[in-house]
């Protein structure tokens, strides 16, 4: 498979929430009148994530996946830039059984350290998206409510890493991504509208290779995707995290 790479800078924040969390309607935050408010849209996404046996990409805040469904189906590579921003590189889909595109493999070669890339997890997401519009109807940001289920593959024991068993996973998260708006709209969509326990902890990290455990009701695990590490694919989530 071959095709031209495309890309953009992506600024987003992610929050873990309980399954029964009710999302406050965010559509009036950008100053648009009721006549410009759009109803939420639902997308069904399926993604296969790739990494090395010892999960070197995720440990560096790098995400590599093949995703179908939604408006941006394709191969996605996300590279750390700083703060809540990452560089996202896209390549077109092949027939479905293709290897990682050579151009993307080359971009992650320094992080992979010569180790081969392999599927490490498969996730399915039911995404509900609200678009936050400005006074002229322009989209300032998008707020997505994701219900995620999936399966992580078993990984072998390597130097410094114990073997990891296969496991099924399920969780729910809220994502706010800037489109044309300033970071202020992201903060407006998140901080006042999410209960305190659902706000991200500064510098928190749940990249693959870091296990998160929930201690019961009221102890929701909290993470952000961007930052020094990043939540990455979420494919190290313990299967019992979400109730």
C-alpha positions as CSV (number, residue, x, y, z in Angstrom):
1,X,0.0,0.0,0.0
2,X,1.2,3.5,-0.8
3,X,-0.2,6.9,-0.5
4,X,0.7,10.5,0.4
5,X,1.0,11.4,4.0
6,X,-1.1,14.2,5.4
7,X,-1.0,15.8,8.8
8,X,-2.0,18.4,11.3
9,X,-1.3,19.6,14.8
10,X,-3.9,18.3,17.3
11,X,-4.7,19.9,20.7
12,X,-7.0,17.9,22.9
13,X,-7.6,16.9,26.5
14,X,-9.1,13.6,27.8
15,X,-10.9,12.8,31.0
16,X,-12.0,9.4,32.4
17,X,-15.6,9.4,33.7
18,X,-17.9,6.9,35.2
19,X,-20.3,5.0,33.0
20,X,-23.3,6.9,34.5
21,X,-21.9,10.4,34.0
22,X,-24.3,12.8,32.3
23,X,-22.5,15.2,29.9
24,X,-23.8,18.8,30.2
25,X,-24.8,20.2,26.8
26,X,-21.7,22.2,25.7
27,X,-23.2,23.7,22.5
28,X,-23.8,27.2,24.0
29,X,-20.3,27.7,25.2
30,X,-19.0,29.3,22.0
31,X,-21.5,32.1,21.7
32,X,-23.6,30.7,18.9
33,X,-27.3,31.3,19.0
34,X,-29.8,28.4,19.4
35,X,-30.4,28.5,15.6
36,X,-26.7,27.5,15.0
37,X,-26.6,24.7,17.6
38,X,-26.2,21.3,16.0
39,X,-27.5,18.0,17.5
40,X,-24.7,15.6,18.5
41,X,-23.5,13.0,16.0
42,X,-22.7,9.3,16.7
43,X,-19.7,7.6,15.1
44,X,-18.8,3.9,15.4
45,X,-15.0,3.5,15.3
46,X,-12.8,0.4,15.1
47,X,-9.0,0.6,15.7
48,X,-6.0,-1.7,15.8
49,X,-3.0,-0.4,17.7
50,X,0.6,-1.2,16.9
51,X,3.7,-1.1,19.1
52,X,6.8,-3.1,19.9
53,X,6.8,-6.1,22.2
54,X,8.1,-3.9,25.0
55,X,5.7,-1.0,24.2
56,X,8.4,1.5,23.4
57,X,6.1,3.8,21.4
58,X,3.5,4.2,24.1
59,X,6.2,4.8,26.7
60,X,7.3,7.8,24.6
61,X,3.8,9.2,24.1
62,X,3.6,7.9,20.5
63,X,0.4,6.3,19.2
64,X,0.2,4.3,15.9
65,X,-3.2,2.8,14.8
66,X,-5.2,1.7,11.9
67,X,-8.8,3.0,12.3
68,X,-12.0,2.6,10.3
69,X,-15.3,4.5,10.8
70,X,-15.8,8.2,11.4
71,X,-14.7,11.1,9.2
72,X,-11.0,10.4,9.3
73,X,-10.6,6.7,8.7
74,X,-7.0,5.7,7.9
75,X,-3.6,5.1,9.5
76,X,-3.0,7.6,12.3
77,X,0.4,8.3,13.9
78,X,0.5,10.8,16.8
79,X,3.8,12.3,17.9
80,X,4.5,14.4,21.0
81,X,5.0,18.1,20.5
82,X,4.4,19.6,24.0
83,X,1.6,20.3,26.4
84,X,-1.7,19.0,25.2
85,X,-0.6,19.2,21.5
86,X,0.6,16.4,19.3
87,X,1.5,16.1,15.6
88,X,-0.9,13.8,13.8
89,X,0.2,12.1,10.6
90,X,-2.3,10.2,8.4
91,X,-1.9,7.6,5.7
92,X,-4.7,6.0,3.6
93,X,-6.2,2.6,4.3
94,X,-5.3,-0.5,2.3
95,X,-7.3,-3.7,1.9
96,X,-7.4,-4.4,5.6
97,X,-4.5,-6.9,6.1
98,X,-1.7,-4.5,5.1
99,X,1.4,-4.0,7.1
100,X,2.2,-0.7,8.8
101,X,2.9,1.8,5.9
102,X,6.6,2.1,5.3
103,X,6.5,5.9,5.7
104,X,4.9,5.7,9.1
105,X,7.3,2.9,10.2
106,X,10.2,5.1,9.2
107,X,8.8,8.0,11.3
108,X,8.7,5.8,14.5
109,X,12.0,3.9,13.8
110,X,14.0,5.9,16.4
111,X,11.4,5.2,19.1
112,X,11.1,1.5,18.1
113,X,14.8,1.0,18.4
114,X,15.0,-1.6,15.7
115,X,12.2,-3.8,17.2
116,X,9.4,-4.9,14.9
117,X,6.0,-3.4,15.1
118,X,3.1,-5.7,15.9
119,X,-0.6,-5.4,16.8
120,X,-1.0,-4.9,20.6
121,X,-4.7,-4.1,21.0
122,X,-8.0,-3.7,19.2
123,X,-10.6,-1.2,20.4
124,X,-14.1,-0.3,19.4
125,X,-15.6,3.1,20.2
126,X,-19.1,4.4,20.2
127,X,-18.5,8.2,19.9
128,X,-21.0,10.9,20.5
129,X,-19.7,14.3,19.2
130,X,-21.0,17.8,20.1
131,X,-19.6,20.7,18.0
132,X,-19.1,23.9,19.9
133,X,-19.8,26.8,17.5
134,X,-18.8,30.5,17.6
135,X,-21.1,33.4,16.9
136,X,-20.7,33.0,13.1
137,X,-21.3,29.3,13.2
138,X,-17.6,28.3,12.9
139,X,-16.6,25.2,14.9
140,X,-14.4,26.2,17.8
141,X,-14.0,22.8,19.4
142,X,-15.5,19.3,19.5
143,X,-16.5,17.5,22.6
144,X,-16.6,13.7,22.3
145,X,-18.2,11.2,24.7
146,X,-16.5,7.8,24.0
147,X,-17.7,4.4,25.2
148,X,-14.7,2.1,24.6
149,X,-14.4,-1.7,24.6
150,X,-11.6,-3.8,23.3
151,X,-8.9,-6.5,23.7
152,X,-5.2,-6.2,24.4
153,X,-2.9,-8.9,23.2
154,X,-0.6,-10.9,25.4
155,X,3.0,-9.8,25.4
156,X,6.1,-11.8,26.2
157,X,8.5,-11.3,29.1
158,X,11.5,-9.2,28.1
159,X,14.4,-7.7,29.9
160,X,13.0,-5.4,32.5
161,X,9.4,-6.3,31.7
162,X,7.3,-9.2,32.9
163,X,4.9,-11.0,30.6
164,X,1.5,-9.3,30.1
165,X,-1.6,-11.5,29.7
166,X,-4.3,-10.8,27.2
167,X,-7.3,-9.0,28.6
168,X,-10.6,-7.5,27.6
169,X,-11.1,-3.8,28.5
170,X,-13.9,-1.3,28.8
171,X,-14.0,2.4,29.9
172,X,-15.6,5.7,29.1
173,X,-13.9,9.0,28.5
174,X,-14.6,12.6,27.5
175,X,-12.4,14.3,24.9
176,X,-12.3,18.0,24.0
177,X,-10.4,18.9,20.8
178,X,-9.7,22.4,19.6
179,X,-10.7,23.1,16.0
180,X,-10.4,26.9,15.4
181,X,-10.9,28.1,18.9
182,X,-8.4,29.2,21.5
183,X,-7.4,27.1,24.5
184,X,-9.9,29.1,26.6
185,X,-12.8,27.3,24.9
186,X,-11.3,23.9,25.9
187,X,-11.0,25.0,29.5
188,X,-14.6,26.3,29.4
189,X,-15.8,23.0,28.0
190,X,-14.0,21.0,30.7
191,X,-13.3,22.5,34.0
192,X,-16.6,24.0,35.1
193,X,-18.7,21.2,33.6
194,X,-16.9,18.1,34.9
195,X,-17.0,17.1,38.6
196,X,-13.7,17.7,40.4
197,X,-12.8,14.0,40.5
198,X,-13.1,13.9,36.7
199,X,-10.6,16.7,36.0
200,X,-7.1,15.7,34.8
201,X,-4.2,15.7,37.2
202,X,-1.4,17.9,36.0
203,X,1.3,15.8,34.5
204,X,-0.7,12.6,34.9
205,X,0.4,9.7,32.6
206,X,-1.2,6.4,31.6
207,X,0.9,5.3,28.7
208,X,1.1,1.7,27.9
209,X,3.3,0.0,30.5
210,X,1.7,1.9,33.4
211,X,-1.2,0.1,35.0
212,X,-4.0,2.1,36.6
213,X,-6.2,0.6,39.3
214,X,-9.5,2.0,40.6
215,X,-10.1,1.7,44.3
216,X,-13.9,1.6,44.2
217,X,-16.7,4.2,44.0
218,X,-15.4,7.8,44.2
219,X,-11.9,6.8,43.2
220,X,-12.2,7.3,39.5
221,X,-8.9,7.0,37.7
222,X,-8.1,10.4,36.0
223,X,-5.8,11.0,33.0
224,X,-5.0,13.3,30.2
225,X,-3.8,12.1,26.8
226,X,-1.3,14.8,25.9
227,X,1.7,15.7,27.9
228,X,5.0,14.2,28.7
229,X,3.7,10.7,28.3
230,X,0.0,10.7,27.3
231,X,-2.7,8.2,27.6
232,X,-1.8,6.8,24.2
233,X,-4.1,4.0,23.1
234,X,-5.3,3.2,26.6
235,X,-4.3,-0.4,25.9
236,X,-2.7,-1.1,29.2
237,X,-5.9,-0.5,31.1
238,X,-6.7,-3.2,33.6
239,X,-9.9,-5.0,32.7
240,X,-11.5,-4.3,36.1
241,X,-11.0,-0.5,36.0
242,X,-14.5,0.3,34.9
243,X,-17.5,-0.8,36.8
